[in-house]
């Protein structure tokens, strides 16, 4: 890599120079006209000329959760530039980032696959031979037909992953169903979002359960950036935080490390990793004991007044002999002040505590159960577990409850621990106690219309695929069973980069290498493609039309086709269509992707309600999900989209978001946000929670940060991005490093029993002692010695969410003394 | 004729690098060359804070040619290649530039790059605006305030969309311009003010 002038100033002069920006005296006051003299001379080009480029309106849609409308500039059939599309109907949500600007480099880099290839050397040897599509399909389908004949349709497995978020790729779901193949689905974020779904509900998207970010400005008094480096991982909406702050909101960051989002915040609260639930529960206890609760909200918009039976279920009219069990009339009851039992929805002023006996028996409410549950979360306990001083916890509780409308921007930092499902639920608890939800300026969680364009996945032939989560796949493949269903996987069809992104890739690589035939369809070579047998080139987002949802803004979007497919690459739709035809399932999907998109738009709730069909959507490019004054859960009544219509800090029927069959999942243990330590990353003995003995060997936490330079591994080889970040690397607290004799910049080895990563260390005072932060997003061949931070992570999931616990691990670090390439 | 200037609100910039990459792509800059860069005011590495955990401090400063009224680069240019045009933009005339590098030495902001014969691009195709300035070996280059875009009434690439909504652009002589309104009443700093260069890039505090 050439020496960049980018680095030159920082190294030598700019540290002083940039610092001097702050140190120099300010010029205050109004500057209405310029102090500058008039021009000296000019030979500048002034003739006006129209750019010869064609501009297309497309959508940047990696898995970074932003989903941005962009303009794609095409010259001579090639994409030469990408820029923000200011045609978005609400310009506050106009967006672009360094990744979205570098598409030309992604599209035309050397890693881009041009032709179908077949492996000619050993797997992973990197020896390939170009073949035609006909030969590729013949090799694949001959093998697949034999396998299906011999073992049935579960001989084939597929994983589609996250590289291409649009409605077209969803066709894989329909074909997989029609064929009855095994689908290995990789989940992230579901600890948090499943818990929020259970407690405050979600709209069409599982990531949509909050007020829109613009509504913080001028309305929210306290913003909590909790377990997320918002200015990095949600950077398109960070300006709303700043604007809210400039309009008077206080911004507090609660995080184990001093993240970059702290730079424009008013307070930083350091918390021990994976203990956020304890902090929120302790706040809940203080709020109740201090009388800062919102009684109206608790009575009419939360489950507080619901009466618990012995089995923990809510008392219903049928229990009183007043309705047929499980009928529509079988309403949950509440007790009025006069002791009468009524349909809770009709209660004028329900009690939330101190019930009279009912038919001679004593009962408690969900509120009382919660109060009793919180008894363990004392200030003493919370301080010891979280490391947050008692006075800070108390003032935080006071500020949150009494400081005016508050918004908690929860991120997925906590979600990356095995116990990450309880924290969002405790946020729902403090929000319900204080009424900090369901009103303007008050909210928790994220607002993301991810997946709001909804193609119908069900196959007309009535077949269904057999799904498992990636975290369970190696064990399922080994045992030949997904729960009670027998499977016979012999070939795997891969889209995306399972081995470059998923935890414990060594385990998954072993699983894949057991297959007879590995087929990969993708656009850029990656950790997964290199062990496969047949490679099929895929189009980029700009080589087909598509319909795209999500992104933390109020719009769904149509993305134009800007250029013809690159060399011989084909779309997801074309390849899945070919698979369908091979198995005589061509009638299970529309002939063309346009037909599929027409159906998808027609079945999309929000567009349908507005009478917007595909043609209108294609013309407008944007469809609206909600109005400007939208408030999550409306502003009054039991209108939250939960089972009860109320905020459920006590969840009667807690469901898994994973594939655990209903009869094998016990949701009763998750009814309240009970904190448990994480499964591996617990290096100290605190109270009754003994340190993981692994800490003797592996004393450090290790987080795989999501920096702005990456979205999974999708920008791994983009040269301009590499020039800026110059990774991979690991951030380490300097005191920790010096104690181990590690100097800034030296090559280190991070390791545990599962794997290792060889990479240089960078001192970072923002990193708390005991923690290492190694940004993800690089492929193995980009490390100085082939390795990766993913290999350090384990694949263990809880039964709540089939969610990999990327941060829930312990590692050691040492100076690396081996040679590097 | 407009007198162009730029303002950057340091209470809003969070170092997202969008402006630097927008510039690099729009101008088809060779590998290693940046007309605009986002400097970290903090620790020894980019994007790390100063201080001692947890008492840390971090901010960012996008730096490009400051288009100084009293430009040291203009003063030292032996051929007049570097000059200030009627819009207040410091321009290098590639035909006149002899590549003596005296302007690089004179500029306190280190925003000028000498194009030597080893320069290369990452891609085989030219990216960016069709009329982005070419790269002439043996000359010095820097930010032009995207003069090619200004000529057709557009804003510089770095201004087209700042995710932090921290950048302001416009005619300093026009009190109703975006920049005039943005800087009005604000506490302002200039980069390396002691150099006496009178920049046209305003840093709002």
Interface residues (C-beta under 8 A of the other chain):
Chain A: X1 X2 X3 X4 X5 X6 X8 X9 X10 X13 X14 X15 X17 X18 X19 X20 X21 X22 X24 X25 X26 X27 X28 X29 X30 X31 X32 X33 X34 X35 X36 X37 X38 X39 X40 X41 X42 X43 X44 X45 X46 X47 X48 X49 X50 X51 X52 X53 X75 X78 X80 X81 X82 X83 X84 X86 X94 X95 X96 X97 X98 X101 X102 X104 X105 X108 X109 X231 X235 X236 X238 X239 X242 X243 X246 X258 X260 X261 X262 X263 X264 X268 X270 X708 X719 X720 X723 X724 X731 X733 X744 X762 X763 X764 X765 X766 X767 X768 X769
Chain B: X1 X3 X5 X10 X11 X12 X14 X15 X16 X17 X18 X20 X21 X22 X24 X25 X26 X31 X32 X33 X34 X37 X39 X40 X41 X43 X44 X45 X46 X47 X48 X49 X50 X51 X52 X53 X54 X56 X57 X58 X59 X60 X61 X63 X69 X74 X83 X84 X85 X86 X87 X88 X89 X91 X93 X108 X109 X110 X113 X118 X120 X122 X123 X124 X125 X126 X127 X128 X129 X130 X131 X147 X148 X151 X152 X153 X157 X160 X161 X163 X164 X165 X172 X173 X175 X180 X183 X184 X185 X187 X188 X189 X190 X191 X192 X193 X194 X198 X200 X203 X205
